[in-house]
Amino acid sequence: MTVQGQSVAVTGGASGIGRATIERLVADGVRVAIVDLDASAAAAVAADVHASGGVAVSRGADVTDAASIRAALESIAEELGGLDGLVNSAGVRQASAPAIELAVETWRSVIDVDLYGTFAASQAAGRIMAGAGHGSIVNIASISGLVPRLGQAAYCAAKAGVIMITKVLAIELAEQGVRVNCICPGPTATPFMASWSNTAEASVNDRIYGNPKKFRAGIPMRRIAEPSDVAAGIVFLLSSEAGFVTGQALVVDGGESVL
C-alpha cells in the first residue's frame, strides 16, 4: 500500500497493536515516531528500527496530558519534516466488574486514557495536519464500542466515544484535507488479554467458540486476531488507497460482531 515516505506517529507504540503497526509501517518504508508513556520502551523500539535500517524517533509522553502530547507531536513533526499520519493506539483495559459495582476511580482512569487521550492526541495532530493541508488520523476503538460487554461499562463507553469523536473530527477536518477513521478490533493477542479475569470475562476458548450463558456467539473465523491483522487495517486507512475514506469504523474481528 502506498504509505512509503510518510511520517507517522504511533501512540502506545512500544507494545501490542502499536508495536505491530510500527513494524508494518517500517517494512513499508515509513518514517515512524514511537510515542509511549514508557519513554525507555519507546527508545528501545526506535533502536530496533534503526538496527533494521529504518528511520525512527521516540518520545515519552502522557496522552492524558494535553500539553505533553502536543509538545511531543509538534517536535516529531519538526524532526521528521512533517506529520502525515497519527495512530492512536495508547489505551488501558478495564478490570472486569459489574457496572453497579464499578469504582469511580476505575471509570475515570479508563475514560481519561482511552477517550480523552485519543481526543487530546487527535486534536494536536489535527492542528498540525490542517495547517499542512493533508494527513490521516486512525483511532483504535473496539467492537466493545459497538456491542455491550459484560463487566466492561467504562471500556465500552470509552470506545463508543472514540467512534463518535472519529466521526465528528472527520466532518470538521475534511475541508482541510485531513481524513479521520477508526478501527474496531475484536479480541487480539496483546498484553490486554492477560488482564481478563476468569470470572466476569470470557476465557479465550469461550470467546472463540461461544458461550450462550454469557450471551456470546463466538468468532466465526475460529481464532482471535493477531496484532498484525489489526495493523494491516490501520496501514490501509493511512494509505492513499483509502484516500476517499473518512469518518469510518473498520471492524477487524473475524465476524464476531456480526453474530
C-alpha positions in Angstrom: 0.0 0.0 0.0 1.2 3.5 -0.8 2.4 4.8 2.5 6.1 4.9 1.6 7.9 8.1 2.5 5.2 9.2 5.0 6.0 10.3 8.6 3.6 8.6 11.1 3.4 8.8 14.9 2.0 5.9 16.9 0.9 6.5 20.5 1.3 3.4 22.6 3.8 2.3 20.0 6.1 0.3 22.4 3.8 -2.7 22.6 0.8 -4.6 21.4 -1.1 -3.3 18.3 1.0 -0.1 18.4 4.3 -2.1 18.1 2.9 -4.3 15.3 1.8 -1.1 13.5 5.3 0.3 13.8 6.8 -2.9 12.4 4.4 -2.9 9.4 5.0 0.8 8.7 8.7 0.4 8.8 8.5 -2.5 6.4 6.5 -0.3 4.0 9.1 2.5 4.1 7.5 4.9 6.5 9.5 7.2 8.9 8.0 6.4 12.3 7.7 8.1 15.7 7.1 5.8 18.7 5.2 7.7 21.4 4.7 6.0 24.7 4.3 6.7 28.4 7.3 4.4 28.9 10.0 6.5 27.3 12.7 3.8 27.7 10.5 1.3 25.9 9.8 3.7 23.1 13.5 4.3 22.7 14.2 0.6 22.6 11.7 0.2 19.8 13.3 3.1 17.9 16.7 1.4 18.4 15.3 -1.8 16.8 14.0 0.2 13.9 17.4 1.8 13.4 19.1 -1.6 13.6 16.8 -2.8 10.8 17.7 0.1 8.6 14.6 2.2 9.2 14.0 5.7 10.4 12.5 6.3 13.8 12.4 8.7 16.6 10.9 8.2 20.1 9.1 10.4 22.6 7.9 9.8 26.1 4.5 11.4 26.5 1.3 11.1 28.5 -1.8 11.2 26.3 -3.9 12.3 29.2 -1.7 15.5 29.5 -2.7 17.7 26.5 0.5 19.8 26.8 2.7 16.7 26.9 1.2 15.0 23.8 1.0 18.3 21.9 4.7 19.1 22.6 5.7 15.5 21.5 3.8 15.7 18.2 5.0 19.1 17.4 8.6 18.1 18.0 8.1 14.9 15.9 6.7 17.0 13.0 9.7 19.3 13.2 12.2 16.4 13.4 10.7 14.3 10.6 9.8 17.1 8.3 6.0 16.9 8.8 3.4 14.7 10.2 1.4 12.7 7.6 -0.3 10.3 10.0 -1.2 9.6 13.6 -2.3 6.2 15.0 -3.9 6.5 18.5 -3.0 3.1 20.0 -2.4 4.2 23.6 -5.0 2.6 25.9 -5.9 0.7 29.0 -8.2 -2.1 29.7 -10.9 -2.1 32.4 -10.7 -4.7 35.1 -13.9 -6.6 34.7 -16.6 -5.5 37.2 -20.4 -5.2 37.1 -21.4 -1.6 36.3 -23.2 -1.2 39.7 -20.0 -2.1 41.5 -17.6 -0.2 39.3 -15.4 2.2 41.3 -15.5 5.8 40.1 -11.7 5.8 40.1 -11.7 3.0 37.6 -14.3 4.7 35.4 -12.3 7.9 35.3 -9.0 6.3 34.6 -10.3 4.3 31.6 -12.2 7.3 30.2 -9.2 9.5 30.8 -6.7 7.3 28.8 -8.9 5.7 26.2 -11.3 8.5 25.4 -9.7 11.8 26.4 -6.2 10.6 25.5 -7.4 9.8 22.0 -9.1 13.2 21.7 -6.0 15.1 23.0 -3.6 13.5 20.6 -6.1 13.8 17.7 -6.6 17.5 18.5 -2.9 18.2 18.5 -2.2 16.2 15.3 -5.3 17.6 13.6 -4.0 21.2 14.1 -0.6 20.2 12.5 -2.2 18.4 9.6 -4.9 21.0 9.0 -2.1 23.6 8.7 -0.3 21.4 6.2 -3.5 20.7 4.2 -3.2 16.9 4.4 -3.0 14.0 6.9 -4.7 10.9 8.2 -5.6 10.0 11.8 -6.5 6.4 12.7 -8.0 5.9 16.2 -8.1 2.5 17.9 -11.7 1.8 19.0 -13.0 -1.7 19.6 -16.0 -3.8 18.9 -16.7 -3.1 22.6 -17.7 0.3 21.3 -20.4 -1.3 19.1 -21.7 -4.1 21.2 -22.1 -4.4 25.0 -19.6 -6.4 27.1 -20.3 -7.9 30.5 -18.3 -6.2 33.2 -16.9 -3.6 30.8 -19.1 -0.5 31.2 -16.2 2.0 31.3 -14.3 0.4 28.4 -17.4 0.1 26.2 -18.4 3.8 26.9 -14.8 5.0 26.1 -14.6 3.1 22.9 -18.1 4.1 21.8 -16.9 7.7 22.4 -13.8 7.1 20.3 -16.0 6.1 17.4 -18.1 9.3 17.7 -15.0 11.6 18.1 -13.7 10.0 14.9 -16.9 10.9 13.0 -17.0 14.5 14.3 -13.3 15.1 13.5 -13.8 13.6 10.1 -16.5 16.1 9.2 -14.7 19.1 10.8 -11.3 18.4 9.1 -12.4 17.2 5.7 -12.1 20.6 4.0 -8.5 20.8 5.3 -7.6 17.6 3.6 -7.4 15.5 6.8 -9.0 12.1 7.0 -10.0 10.6 10.3 -11.1 7.0 10.7 -11.0 4.3 13.4 -10.5 0.6 13.6 -12.5 -1.7 15.8 -10.6 -4.8 16.7 -12.1 -7.9 18.3 -10.1 -9.8 20.9 -6.4 -9.5 19.9 -3.4 -11.4 21.2 -1.8 -8.5 23.1 -0.9 -7.9 26.8 -4.5 -6.7 27.3 -5.6 -10.4 27.1 -3.6 -11.1 30.3 -5.9 -8.7 32.2 -9.0 -10.7 31.6 -10.3 -12.3 34.8 -11.6 -15.8 34.8 -15.0 -14.9 36.2 -16.6 -11.8 34.6 -14.7 -12.0 31.3 -14.8 -15.0 28.9 -11.8 -17.3 28.5 -10.2 -17.3 25.1 -12.0 -20.5 24.2 -15.3 -19.1 25.3 -14.6 -16.1 23.2 -13.7 -18.1 20.1 -16.3 -20.8 20.3 -19.1 -19.0 22.1 -20.8 -19.4 25.5 -24.5 -18.9 25.4 -24.7 -18.4 29.2 -22.6 -15.3 28.7 -24.5 -14.1 25.6 -21.6 -14.5 23.3 -21.9 -16.3 20.0 -18.2 -16.8 19.3 -15.9 -15.9 16.4 -16.9 -17.4 13.0 -13.2 -17.5 11.9 -12.4 -19.5 15.0 -9.4 -17.6 16.3 -8.6 -14.3 17.9 -6.8 -11.6 16.0 -3.0 -11.2 15.8 -1.7 -7.6 16.2 -0.6 -7.8 12.6 -4.2 -8.4 11.5 -5.2 -5.1 13.1 -2.0 -3.3 11.9 -2.9 -4.2 8.3 -6.2 -2.4 8.6 -4.5 0.6 10.1 -2.0 0.9 7.3 -4.8 0.6 4.8 -6.6 3.6 6.4 -3.3 5.6 6.4 -2.6 4.8 2.8 -3.6 6.5 -0.4 -5.8 3.6 -1.3 -8.2 4.9 1.4 -7.9 8.5 0.1 -11.7 8.9 -0.1 -12.4 7.1 3.1 -13.1 9.2 6.2 -15.4 9.0 9.3 -15.5 5.2 9.1 -15.2 2.5 11.7 -13.4 -0.6 10.2 -14.2 -3.7 12.1 -11.5 -6.4 12.3 -13.0 -9.1 14.5 -13.2 -12.3 12.4 -17.0 -11.8 12.2 -17.7 -11.8 16.0 -19.8 -8.6 15.9 -22.0 -9.9 13.1 -23.5 -12.7 15.2 
